[in-house]
Amino acid sequence: VVAVSLATRSDSPSGPPLSAEGARGKELAVTYGCTGCHGRSGEGVTGPAWQGLYGSTVALVDGSSVVADRAYLTESIVNPNAKQVRGFGAMPGESIPDADVQSIVQYIVELATPAAS
């Protein structure tokens, strides 16, 4: 019962339930300063919103578009200048360990698909 409760905990009553990895990703997003631009709950501020991002089509500055799947999200964190989102400035690059990147990606996935695994 405890494991189930931890796996589906929500940071706030209105937020989606997060897995343990999603909750870790949310904490890491704060630690690495991602929330300064993407919002404390992924709502977007000066950077694109993370809520509903996973699986959506993203318009890029070069006129192309891409589906925001795990590969795109990972690439955007690791190499932020690879595919810049239209309407937003360049994201600062920061060296984030792979495991932390994957936890942040999981958090973004769960903002679009609650209880995703």
Residue, then its C-alpha position, 0 to 999 in steps of 0.5 A: v500500500v505504501a509503494v502504491s501511495l508513493a508511486t502516485r503522489s501529487d505535489s499539489p491537489s490540482g497537479p497530476p499524480l506523479s510516479a517516484e521518477g516523475a516526482r524526482g524529475k520535478e525536484l530536479a527541474v527546480t534544482y537545475g533552474c528549469t522552473g525559472c522559465h518553464g514554470r514551477s508546475g510546467e505552466g510556462v513563463t518565458g519558456p514553453a509550457w511543459q503541461g501537455l507538451y509530450g506528444s504534441t507537435v512543436a513549431l520550430v524557428d526554422g519553419s519545421s515542426v517536430v513531435a515532442d516525444r522522449a527523444y526530442l525532449t532529451e535532445s532539447i535538454v542535452n543540446p538546447n540549440a538543436k531545435q529551437v521552439r518558435g516564439f521563444g529565445a534560446m535555452p541556456g545549456e547546462s551539463i545535466p547527468d543522463a539519469d537526471v535528464q531522464s527523470i526530468v523527461q519523465y516529469i514532462v511526460e507525466l504532465a501530459t499523461p498522468a500516471a504514465s510509466 
